[in-house]
Amino acid sequence: MTLVDLAARLAANTDDKIRWKLVWEFLEEYRWEAPGLQPSLLQSEPESVDDERWDALLAALAEHLTAKHDLAPPSWTALRVLRRPWFPAELASQRADALVWAPAAFRKHGVYLSSKDLEAA
């Protein structure tokens, strides 16, 4: 699954629980791809999900995952930055954890999601 595919699936589902499951599914499939193919799944700009939070999350994912390959982020990620931070976690303790452990790419895009959540996916 590419990020373009993920964005289309996110746009087709407005339920946040389903959207998170789709993100975790993407991350799982991404991990199974050959390392040499992984960056190609992130390069094409996905269509907007019609929710700036999820659009920023897609950019943060692309930037975070390309950094793991020591590559520059795709150029399309630069404009998908939230003006107000988004903390997807509901519990205050989870939000505090995300504030401390959010990867740099996610903080840059205004999405505060703990790196532990990304690894658990």
Secondary structure, 3 states (H helix, E strand, C coil): CCHHHHHHHHHHCCCHHHHHHHHHHHHHHHHHCCCCCHHHHCCCCCCCCCCHHHHHHHHHHHHHHHHCCCCCCCHHHHHCCCCCCECCCCCHHHHHHHHHHCCHHHHHHCECCCHHHHHHC
